[in-house]
Amino acid sequence: MCGIVAYIGNKEAYPILIKGLRRLEYRGYDSAGISLVNAGLNVYKCKGKVSDLEAFASGKDVSGVVGIGHTRWATHGEPNDVNAHPHQSGNEHLAIIHNGIIENYDSLKTELKKRGHVFKSDTDTEVLVHLIEDVQANEDLPLAEAVRVALTQVVGAYAIAVLDRNDPNVIIGAKKGSPMVVGIGKGEFFLASDATPIVEYTKEVVYLEDEQIVELRLGQEVRIKNIENETLTPYIQELELHLEALEKGGYDHFMLKEIFEQPKSIADSMRGRFHVESGDVSLGGIIDYEQKLVSAKRIIIVACGTSWHAGLVGEYLIEDLARIPVEVEYASEFRYRNPIINEEDVVIAISQSGETADTLAALELAKSKGATTIGICNVVGSSISRVTDAGSYTHAGPEIGVASTKAFTAQVTVLILMALRLAHKRGSIPESRFHQMLASLEKLPKQVEETLKTASLVEHISKQYKDVRNFLYLGRGYNFPVALEGALKLKEISYIHAEGYPAAEMKHGPIALIDEEMPVVVIATSKGNYEKVISNIQEVKARKGKIIAIVTEGDVTAAELADHVIEIPDTEEALVPILASVPLQLLSYYIAVMRGCNVDQPRNLAKSVTVE
Ligand code: F6R
């Protein structure tokens, strides 16, 4: 969602801000803007892409060593030039950029209007900058203090950066419920919603905590206070992010690069966590809370979107191997439906970004009821990884394509390891099966590499289906979540309607949709209900549907029935979701490219959904 970048130092800010905004494009946005302090305060903003902003600012005064930049994903008010950030105070002395939602903006606006404030936009953000102006004027406070006092009146989530033309050597940042990171360079500071715009300038960062206000003043140290006005010591960390990970590295799209990175991201997510010979599996990050998991009466997994699909695979794994009951909940439903949670429950939150608002809120609810909370996140230092009692990172590296690919398979990898560890501890898995699974797990990265060789075949198949209007995806058992994930990938990047279904459920409704126009992707791998899936394929064929089958290499039965066959290497049934997902990712990718869609930044979508 919205992106923030700010710079104060000894260089011209404009090129740094523009480059930073480009790095933030992956988060999804519909308008962009910047503000620079020089002799005055210049604001340039418009609907559209960062390139539109550059065109708009071209030939105008973009000088200045202090500036803020924003990419906006509309929440309050349609995407247009006026609603784009930065917003200015009524006296035009202040400029603000904001991520999040000010929930009480309406009552604040009414109050401010009574005091003579006039608003130009429909946004909640403009209300906040007027409020800061109001505090500044009435109480004659310096900017940092005015921001702090204004924020005490705000309900909601925010990450903000504020400039003041009357105090041109300072940027004030603050956050609550929306991430914000400070970069410390030599004689310069950066402020951003994530580290991607900062990494090429400095590795020294401070992740702000909720209700902290940071003052970045030229020639001084970083100063942090909390909303209660107490001074805090900044905790400076080293950034674990490399620039190459943020570039396409010769691929046409980030999504394709990330699909092809999976042998490595899966291997990285396993590295050091198990040993085939000794039969040892361990997830260091959860060791202190492992006993809670081992003796849990119930595990609840909360997540959204693709991470929810990984959670569903997790349910199958943990119940099958460790014999602990698992419930998988959409975080957005869980948080509002008054769920029964108690101290014996363990709640696992799965999130690539570690910032998804609903998942974070679901966790906080679980925590407040006394449950133990565990995170499976990809972004180190993210909000979810910090609020959970313990966690295991997926080591997928930065995922820039909006459609999640390598993060999904890394999440499933960690869940496999977790299920195996719990199963071993609880004695619910026979030793021989345990060792067999570890041996199969070790082979997975190589098998993913093999599976990626299907790319040209998948591209060829994609050509025949790029213009269809609907797709159905079917799978049973472990492959049911794979069907859901395959359908989600296709719809989000190609805008073709697609549904994932448990194969046997087809008879209870979706079969009515099948005719010669309807492609049906069936995951028909050899282990687990194979014959039953074959029957489902026959049911589709009898109604002239087109079958694209994902089968185990060497399969003949499904291959004879299907219109197209994509073979994947043989592995344990519980590990198939990782291999079977790869051709489905490729299918959605190639179809989207052939339809001319913006694969890495699909319309309306944001990479990190920080509002509910
Ligand atoms: C789909 C996709 C989304 C995310 C969802 C949760 O490709 O990426 O469905 O999975 O928004 O995001 P995280 O995992 O960051 O919590």
Boltz pocket constraint, residues with backbone or C-beta under 6 A from the ligand:
constraints:
  - pocket:
      binder: B
      contacts: [[A, 304], [A, 305], [A, 306], [A, 307], [A, 308], [A, 350], [A, 351], [A, 352], [A, 353], [A, 354], [A, 355], [A, 356], [A, 359], [A, 402], [A, 403], [A, 404], [A, 405], [A, 488], [A, 489], [A, 492], [A, 606], [A, 607], [A, 608], [A, 609]]
      max_distance: 6.0
